[in-house]
Amino acid sequence: MKSFNEIGWFEYYESRKIQVQKEVFGKDKKYILSINEEEYKAYLLEHFALEPIVIHYESEKIDEPTKQKQRMEDHFRGVSYEVEVYNFNYSVPFTGSAELFRIAPSSMGMVSYNIILTHSNQVTLSFIVRNKTKEEYDSMKKDALHKAFFNVNNINSDVNKWNVELKGIIESNFNKRKKEFLEEDSFFESINLKVNKDTTSIFTVPTVKKRALPILSASGEKEFKSHPALDSSTYKNILSLIVEVGATMEKRPSIYKDKGEEALRDFITMFLESRYEGATTTTETFNKKGKTDILIKYKDGTNLFVAECKFWTGQKGMKETIDQLLSYLTWRDTKTSIIMFVDNDGINEVVQKGIQSAKEHPNFKKELGVTNKSSYSLEFSLPSDKGQPIYLELMFFHFPK
């Protein structure tokens, strides 16, 4: 197929809205009035959300080329002739919603390329090299990748807008359907028609298939590891999910009110557990010198992500939390986070003090950037190995008393 060139975004957007409507309006009265409303809406949000495309160039694979004949036209002399060329097949894994490769984004560059998608979340394309030079090979490869993936950022921009709007679309459809049934029941009662509000049926919210967790292989490229390791894009995806969950908790005092660290941690862990395939998420797990709060492990037992959750107790407490986290880590544990729950006023002042305290830690190396208003990327080193970088995301969530 031609990448990002088969269906227009607006047509696709409307079809997604219709799919949500059909899902909700396909449920009968007993289901809509009996199901746990928040859980069902959360399921719909997960089911209909689109995952932005990430191309994992670090795991690219190029097969040995095949030789083939290509007919060339010399229009000046009015003759044609055959030349021998090399045909290269290039494959690269991706994460995200595969169907997006078919969609022409609302704002797009007018380039495309023939690609093949496989069930193993691989994109394959081919390009031809006529001359046996590295310069032409690099040029043809670069041109093919440019045309094939130029619109990835454009479609991801549309996807992010859809995911933001999706909650409102779900709310609107569910509330409309529920209102219809409640008005019907009210009408029946007004004419003394008995309405049986009890049901022996138990409805459970379906589960959404977990997304595959991309793991770097020992390929010798870029972030080379001799053991399974979390790639940077997935690390960012995990952090993004935590930010999303934390922001949701901030808006709902009923979730955090009178809750301790363990309950708040478990709420975050619940969402991490439901997101990824090929990994397990555990809490209070022994790792080296103590128990870490959140630990994502690969199926072979390798640690992929380590996080510590704490209530803010001041700058001294921040330093102690960093010490505690670093004491848990081995040289293999490079993707980490500290999730700080702030229950006092003056959140902005707390954030600044927390960052300053982190930067004064003896193992602090450098700032890597501000992810968003409440999340900061830092690089540390292991106490036992100054040359081993540790990526630490410092996150703050405001849960006032």
C-alpha positions in Angstrom: 0.0 0.0 0.0 1.0 3.7 -0.3 1.9 5.0 3.1 -0.5 7.6 4.5 -2.4 7.8 1.3 -5.5 5.6 1.3 -8.2 7.3 3.5 -8.5 11.0 4.5 -8.3 11.8 8.2 -11.7 13.5 8.4 -13.4 10.5 6.8 -11.6 8.2 9.2 -12.3 10.5 12.2 -16.1 10.4 11.4 -16.0 6.6 11.1 -14.3 6.3 14.5 -17.0 8.4 16.0 -19.7 6.2 14.5 -17.9 3.1 15.9 -18.1 4.6 19.4 -21.8 5.3 18.9 -22.5 1.8 17.6 -20.7 0.3 20.5 -22.7 2.2 23.1 -26.1 2.1 21.4 -25.6 -1.6 20.7 -26.0 -2.3 24.4 -29.5 -2.9 25.8 -31.2 -1.2 28.8 -30.2 -3.9 31.3 -26.6 -3.6 30.3 -26.4 0.3 30.3 -28.3 0.6 33.6 -26.4 -2.2 35.4 -22.8 -1.8 34.3 -20.3 0.1 36.4 -20.4 3.4 34.5 -16.9 4.6 35.2 -15.3 1.2 34.4 -17.3 0.9 31.1 -16.3 4.5 30.0 -12.6 3.7 30.9 -12.8 0.5 28.8 -14.2 2.5 25.8 -11.5 5.1 26.3 -8.8 2.4 26.2 -10.5 0.5 23.3 -11.0 3.4 21.0 -7.9 5.3 21.8 -5.3 5.4 19.0 -1.6 4.9 19.8 0.8 7.2 17.9 3.2 5.5 15.6 6.9 5.2 16.7 9.4 3.8 14.2 12.1 1.9 16.0 15.0 2.7 13.7 17.5 1.2 16.2 16.2 -2.3 15.3 16.2 -2.0 11.5 17.0 -5.0 9.4 18.3 -5.0 5.8 18.4 -8.3 3.9 21.1 -9.2 1.5 20.0 -7.7 -1.8 18.8 -9.6 -4.8 20.0 -8.9 -8.3 17.5 -8.2 -11.0 17.4 -6.7 -14.5 15.9 -3.3 -15.1 15.1 -1.9 -18.5 16.3 1.6 -19.0 15.2 4.1 -21.7 17.7 6.3 -23.5 15.2 8.9 -25.1 18.0 10.9 -26.6 19.2 8.0 -28.7 15.8 6.3 -28.9 17.0 3.0 -27.6 16.3 0.9 -24.5 18.6 -1.5 -22.7 18.9 -3.7 -19.6 21.1 -3.1 -16.6 21.7 -5.2 -13.5 20.6 -3.5 -10.2 20.5 -4.5 -6.5 17.1 -4.6 -4.8 17.3 -4.1 -1.0 14.5 -5.1 1.4 14.4 -2.9 4.5 12.4 -3.8 7.6 11.9 -1.9 10.8 9.6 -2.6 13.8 7.1 0.0 14.9 4.7 0.5 17.8 1.3 2.2 17.5 -1.9 1.6 15.7 -1.1 -0.1 12.4 -4.2 1.2 10.6 -2.7 4.7 10.8 -0.3 3.9 8.0 -3.3 4.0 5.7 -4.6 7.4 6.8 -3.8 10.7 5.0 -3.4 13.2 7.9 -5.3 16.5 7.9 -2.1 18.4 7.3 0.3 16.3 5.2 3.4 16.4 3.0 2.6 15.2 -0.5 5.0 12.3 -0.4 4.3 8.6 -0.1 6.0 5.2 -0.7 5.0 1.6 -1.2 5.2 -0.3 2.1 4.1 -3.7 3.5 2.8 -4.2 7.0 3.3 -7.6 8.7 1.4 -9.0 11.7 4.5 -8.7 13.8 4.4 -4.9 13.7 7.1 -4.6 11.0 7.2 -2.2 8.1 8.9 -3.5 5.0 9.9 -1.5 1.9 12.4 -1.9 -0.9 14.7 0.4 -2.8 17.0 -0.1 -5.8 20.7 0.7 -6.1 22.1 0.8 -9.6 25.7 1.7 -8.9 27.9 -0.2 -6.4 28.7 2.8 -4.3 28.0 3.5 -0.6 27.0 7.1 -1.5 24.2 5.9 -3.8 23.1 3.2 -1.3 22.8 5.8 1.5 21.0 8.3 -0.8 18.4 5.7 -2.0 17.8 4.4 1.5 17.4 7.9 2.9 15.0 8.9 0.1 12.9 5.8 0.6 12.6 6.3 4.4 11.9 10.0 3.9 9.0 9.3 1.6 7.6 6.4 3.6 7.6 8.0 7.0 7.5 11.7 6.3 3.9 11.9 7.5 4.4 10.0 10.8 4.5 13.2 12.9 1.5 14.7 11.0 -0.7 11.6 11.6 0.4 11.5 15.3 -0.7 15.1 15.7 -4.2 14.1 14.5 -4.1 11.0 16.8 -3.3 13.2 19.8 -6.3 15.4 19.1 -8.6 12.4 18.7 -7.4 10.9 22.0 -8.1 14.3 23.7 -11.6 14.5 22.2 -12.5 10.8 22.8 -13.5 11.2 26.4 -16.1 13.8 25.5 -17.4 11.6 22.6 -17.8 8.6 24.9 -19.5 10.7 27.7 -21.9 12.2 25.2 -23.0 8.8 23.7 -23.2 7.0 27.0 -25.2 9.8 28.7 -27.6 10.1 25.8 -28.2 6.3 25.8 -28.6 6.2 29.6 -31.0 9.2 29.5 -33.2 7.4 26.9 -33.5 4.4 29.1 -34.1 6.4 32.3 -36.8 8.4 30.6 -38.4 5.3 29.3 -38.5 3.8 32.9 -39.9 7.1 34.2 -42.7 6.9 31.6 -43.5 3.3 32.4 -43.7 4.1 36.1 -46.0 7.2 35.4 -48.6 4.9 33.8 -48.2 2.3 36.5 -46.4 -0.2 34.3 -44.1 -2.2 36.6 -40.5 -1.8 35.8 -38.2 -4.5 37.2 -35.1 -2.7 38.2 -33.5 -5.8 39.7 -31.5 -8.2 37.5 -29.8 -11.5 38.1 -27.3 -10.7 35.3 -23.8 -9.6 36.3 -22.1 -7.5 33.6 -18.4 -7.1 33.6 -16.4 -4.6 31.5 -14.4 -6.4 28.8 -10.6 -6.1 28.8 -8.5 -4.5 26.1 -5.7 -6.5 24.7 -2.4 -5.3 26.1 0.0 -3.6 23.8 3.2 -5.4 23.0 6.2 -4.0 25.0 9.0 -3.3 22.5 12.3 -4.5 23.9 15.7 -3.7 22.5 17.6 -6.7 21.2 21.3 -7.3 21.3 21.7 -5.8 17.8 24.8 -3.7 18.4 23.0 -0.6 17.3 22.7 2.6 19.5 21.3 1.5 22.9 23.1 -1.8 22.8 22.4 -4.1 25.7 23.4 -7.7 26.2 20.1 -8.3 28.0 16.5 -7.2 27.4 16.2 -3.4 27.9 13.4 -0.8 27.6 13.8 1.4 24.5 13.6 5.2 25.0 10.2 5.6 23.2 8.5 3.1 25.4 10.1 4.6 28.5 8.5 7.9 27.5 5.2 6.1 26.8 5.2 4.7 30.4 6.0 8.1 31.8 3.3 9.7 29.7 0.8 7.2 31.0 1.8 7.9 34.6 1.4 11.7 34.0 -2.1 11.0 32.5 -3.2 8.9 35.4 -1.7 11.4 38.0 -3.5 14.3 36.3 -6.8 12.4 36.4 -6.3 11.7 40.1 -5.7 15.4 40.7 -9.1 16.2 39.3 -10.9 13.7 41.4 -10.4 14.2 45.2 -12.4 11.1 45.9 -9.6 9.1 44.5 -6.8 10.5 46.7 -8.6 11.9 49.7 -7.4 10.2 52.9 -5.3 7.7 50.8 -1.8 6.7 51.8 1.2 6.1 49.5 0.3 2.4 49.0 -3.2 3.1 47.8 -2.1 5.9 45.4 0.7 3.7 44.1 -1.6 0.8 43.5 -3.9 3.1 41.5 -1.1 3.9 39.2 0.1 0.3 39.0 -3.3 -0.8 37.9 -3.1 1.2 34.7 0.5 0.1 34.0 -0.6 -3.6 34.4 -3.3 -3.2 31.9 -1.2 -1.5 29.2 1.7 -3.8 28.3 2.1 -7.3 27.0 5.2 -9.4 27.7 5.9 -7.8 31.0 4.6 -7.8 34.6 4.1 -4.9 36.9 4.7 -5.5 40.6 4.7 -3.5 43.8 7.0 -3.5 46.8 9.4 -5.9 45.1 12.8 -6.8 46.5 15.5 -5.5 44.2 19.1 -5.4 45.4 19.0 -3.7 48.9 15.3 -3.1 49.4 11.7 -3.0 48.2 11.0 -0.8 45.2 7.4 0.6 44.9 6.8 -0.1 41.2 8.8 -2.6 39.1 8.1 -3.6 35.5 9.8 -6.8 34.7 10.3 -8.6 31.4 9.0 -12.2 31.0 12.6 -13.5 31.6 12.7 -11.6 35.0 14.9 -8.7 33.8 14.0 -5.3 35.3 12.8 -2.8 32.7 11.4 0.1 34.8 11.8 1.0 38.5 9.9 3.7 40.3 9.6 5.0 43.9 6.5 6.7 45.2 6.6 9.2 48.2 4.7 12.0 49.8 6.7 15.3 49.8 8.3 15.9 53.2 10.9 18.5 52.2 14.2 18.7 50.5 15.9 16.4 53.0 13.2 13.8 52.2 13.8 14.2 48.4 17.5 13.5 48.9 16.7 10.4 51.0 14.3 9.2 48.3 16.9 9.5 45.6 19.4 7.7 47.9 16.8 5.0 48.4 16.1 4.6 44.7 19.7 4.5 43.7 20.4 1.8 46.4 17.9 -0.5 44.7 19.4 -0.2 41.3 21.9 -2.5 39.6 23.9 -1.6 36.5 21.1 -3.0 34.4 18.4 -0.8 35.8 18.7 2.4 33.8 15.1 3.6 33.3 13.6 5.0 36.6 11.2 7.5 38.1 10.4 9.1 41.4 6.7 9.9 41.8 6.2 12.6 44.4 2.7 13.1 46.0 2.4 16.7 47.3 -0.4 17.3 49.8 0.5 20.8 51.0 -0.2 24.2 49.4 2.3 25.9 47.1 2.8 23.1 44.6 5.0 25.3 42.3 7.3 26.1 45.2 7.5 22.5 46.1 8.4 21.5 42.5 11.3 24.1 42.4 12.6 22.9 45.8 12.4 19.3 44.6 14.3 20.0 41.4 16.9 22.0 43.3 17.4 19.2 45.9 17.8 16.6 43.1 20.4 18.7 41.3 22.4 19.0 44.6 22.6 15.3 45.0 26.2 14.0 44.6 25.1 11.5 41.9 23.3 14.1 39.7 24.9 14.5 36.3 22.7 16.8 34.2 19.2 17.9 33.3 17.7 16.3 30.2 14.7 18.6 29.8 11.2 19.4 31.1 8.7 16.8 29.9 5.7 18.9 31.1 4.7 21.2 33.9 5.0 18.4 36.5 7.6 16.0 35.1 11.4 16.6 34.7 14.0 14.4 33.0 17.3 14.0 34.9 20.4 11.9 34.5 22.2 10.4 37.5 25.0 7.9 38.0 25.2 4.8 40.1 27.0 5.3 43.4 29.0 2.2 42.6 29.7 3.1 39.0 30.0 6.7 38.1 30.2 5.9 34.4 26.8 4.1 34.4 24.0 6.6 33.4 20.7 6.4 35.2 17.7 8.1 33.6 15.4 9.4 36.3 12.0 11.1 35.7 11.0 13.3 38.7 7.2 13.7 38.7 5.0 15.8 41.0 1.2 15.4 41.6 -0.8 17.7 43.8 -3.2 16.0 46.2 -4.1 18.8 48.7 -5.6 17.8 52.0 
